[in-house]
């Protein structure tokens, strides 16, 4: 095989790898319980579910000039709730089992369609996400999808939620 063809095939396989979706795994061990926070879920009518995202960051001063970010701890997760705000799934994009980049894909036997988180910004100051499900696309800032600052003490935290029709738009 010529060096040019080998290089072209290598470039093609690399572009395929970088555009692949990341399959998120459900981290929920027990599938029971209602969400107590209305910042993450509000009960909807039958057939309307919620995708929520929580981002948080805490920075405890270390007073160590050689490691100024040593006290910084942050995290983020997505949650799926049914119409009564019962938790169905928890997905941690940067856990050991989900260490890959967007787009993030959620496939579950309780979802008739694949949910694809097309873009996300985990910035605690201005988080956002956009996802596709069935025949619809949903985004923070549109159709009631919003984030709420729920920070307290030394912790910065944002709770975002977006309702979507479980069986697609009609």
C-alpha positions as CSV (number, residue, x, y, z in Angstrom):
1,X,0.0,0.0,0.0
2,X,1.3,3.4,-0.9
3,X,2.3,5.8,1.9
4,X,-0.3,8.3,0.7
5,X,-3.1,5.8,0.9
6,X,-1.9,4.7,4.4
7,X,-1.9,8.3,5.6
8,X,-5.4,8.9,4.2
9,X,-6.8,5.8,5.8
10,X,-5.2,6.8,9.1
11,X,-6.6,10.3,8.9
12,X,-10.1,8.9,8.1
13,X,-10.0,6.5,11.0
14,X,-8.9,9.3,13.3
15,X,-11.7,11.6,12.2
16,X,-14.2,8.7,12.8
17,X,-12.8,8.2,16.4
18,X,-13.1,11.9,17.2
19,X,-16.7,12.2,16.0
20,X,-18.0,9.1,17.7
21,X,-20.7,9.5,20.3
22,X,-20.1,8.7,24.0
23,X,-22.5,6.1,25.4
24,X,-23.4,7.2,29.0
25,X,-24.0,4.4,31.5
26,X,-26.7,4.6,34.1
27,X,-25.0,5.0,37.5
28,X,-28.2,4.6,39.5
29,X,-28.2,1.4,41.6
30,X,-31.7,1.7,43.0
31,X,-34.5,2.9,40.7
32,X,-36.7,4.4,43.4
33,X,-37.3,7.8,44.9
34,X,-38.7,11.1,44.0
35,X,-36.6,14.2,43.4
36,X,-37.2,16.6,46.3
37,X,-35.7,19.7,44.5
38,X,-38.1,21.6,42.1
39,X,-34.9,23.1,40.6
40,X,-34.2,19.7,39.0
41,X,-37.7,18.4,38.3
42,X,-41.3,19.6,38.4
43,X,-44.0,16.9,38.0
44,X,-45.4,17.1,34.5
45,X,-48.5,15.7,32.8
46,X,-48.6,12.1,31.7
47,X,-45.9,11.3,29.1
48,X,-43.7,14.3,29.8
49,X,-40.3,13.5,31.2
50,X,-37.4,15.7,32.4
51,X,-33.7,15.7,31.6
52,X,-31.8,17.6,34.3
53,X,-28.2,18.6,34.8
54,X,-26.4,19.5,38.0
55,X,-23.0,21.2,37.9
56,X,-21.1,22.2,41.1
57,X,-17.8,23.4,42.2
58,X,-16.2,24.1,45.6
59,X,-12.9,25.8,46.1
60,X,-11.4,25.6,49.6
61,X,-8.4,27.9,50.0
62,X,-5.2,25.9,50.5
63,X,-2.8,28.9,50.9
64,X,-0.2,27.0,48.8
65,X,1.1,29.2,46.1
66,X,2.7,26.2,44.4
67,X,-0.7,24.5,44.0
68,X,-3.3,27.3,43.8
69,X,-6.1,24.9,42.5
70,X,-5.4,22.1,45.0
71,X,-8.6,22.8,46.9
72,X,-10.9,22.9,43.8
73,X,-13.4,20.0,43.4
74,X,-16.1,20.0,40.8
75,X,-18.5,17.6,39.3
76,X,-21.5,17.3,36.9
77,X,-24.2,14.8,36.2
78,X,-27.4,14.3,34.1
79,X,-30.5,12.8,35.6
80,X,-33.7,11.4,33.9
81,X,-37.0,11.7,35.7
82,X,-40.4,10.4,34.7
83,X,-43.6,12.6,34.7
84,X,-43.9,12.3,38.6
85,X,-40.2,13.1,39.1
86,X,-39.2,9.6,40.0
87,X,-35.6,9.2,39.2
88,X,-34.9,6.8,36.3
89,X,-31.3,7.4,35.6
90,X,-28.1,9.2,36.7
91,X,-25.3,9.7,34.2
92,X,-21.9,11.1,35.2
93,X,-20.1,12.1,32.0
94,X,-16.7,12.2,33.5
95,X,-16.8,9.1,35.6
96,X,-14.4,6.2,34.9
97,X,-17.0,4.3,32.9
98,X,-18.0,7.4,30.9
99,X,-14.7,9.1,30.2
100,X,-15.3,10.4,26.7
101,X,-16.6,13.6,25.1
102,X,-19.9,14.8,23.6
103,X,-22.1,14.1,21.9
104,X,-23.4,11.9,24.8
105,X,-25.9,9.2,24.0
106,X,-28.4,7.7,26.5
107,X,-30.1,4.5,25.5
108,X,-32.4,2.8,28.0
109,X,-35.1,0.2,27.8
110,X,-37.5,2.6,29.4
111,X,-36.9,5.2,26.7
112,X,-38.6,4.5,23.3
113,X,-36.0,6.6,21.5
114,X,-32.3,7.4,21.9
115,X,-31.5,10.7,23.8
116,X,-28.5,12.5,22.4
117,X,-26.9,15.4,24.3
118,X,-25.5,17.3,21.3
119,X,-23.7,20.0,23.1
120,X,-23.0,20.9,26.8
121,X,-21.2,23.5,28.8
122,X,-20.4,22.5,32.3
123,X,-19.3,26.0,33.4
124,X,-20.9,26.6,36.9
125,X,-21.3,30.3,35.9
126,X,-23.3,29.7,32.8
127,X,-24.2,26.0,32.2
128,X,-26.1,24.9,29.1
129,X,-27.0,21.8,27.2
130,X,-28.8,20.9,24.0
131,X,-30.3,17.5,23.3
132,X,-32.2,15.7,20.6
133,X,-34.9,13.1,21.4
134,X,-37.3,11.5,18.9
135,X,-38.4,14.3,16.5
136,X,-37.5,17.2,18.8
137,X,-34.5,19.2,19.8
138,X,-34.4,20.9,23.3
139,X,-32.1,23.5,24.7
140,X,-31.6,25.6,27.8
141,X,-33.1,29.0,27.3
142,X,-36.0,27.7,25.1
143,X,-39.5,26.3,25.9
144,X,-39.2,26.5,29.7
145,X,-35.8,24.8,29.8
146,X,-33.7,26.7,32.3
147,X,-31.0,26.7,34.9
148,X,-31.2,28.0,38.5
149,X,-28.4,29.1,40.7
150,X,-28.6,27.0,43.9
151,X,-25.2,27.9,45.3
152,X,-24.6,28.0,49.0
153,X,-21.6,28.6,51.2
154,X,-18.3,27.9,49.4
155,X,-20.1,25.8,46.8
156,X,-21.2,27.2,43.4
157,X,-24.0,25.1,42.0
158,X,-26.5,25.3,39.1
159,X,-29.5,23.0,38.6
160,X,-30.8,22.8,35.0
161,X,-33.9,21.1,33.7
162,X,-35.8,20.5,30.5
163,X,-39.0,18.6,29.9
164,X,-39.6,16.6,26.8
165,X,-42.4,14.3,25.5
166,X,-41.5,10.6,26.1
167,X,-43.2,9.5,22.9
168,X,-42.0,12.3,20.8
169,X,-43.8,15.4,19.6
170,X,-47.3,15.0,18.2
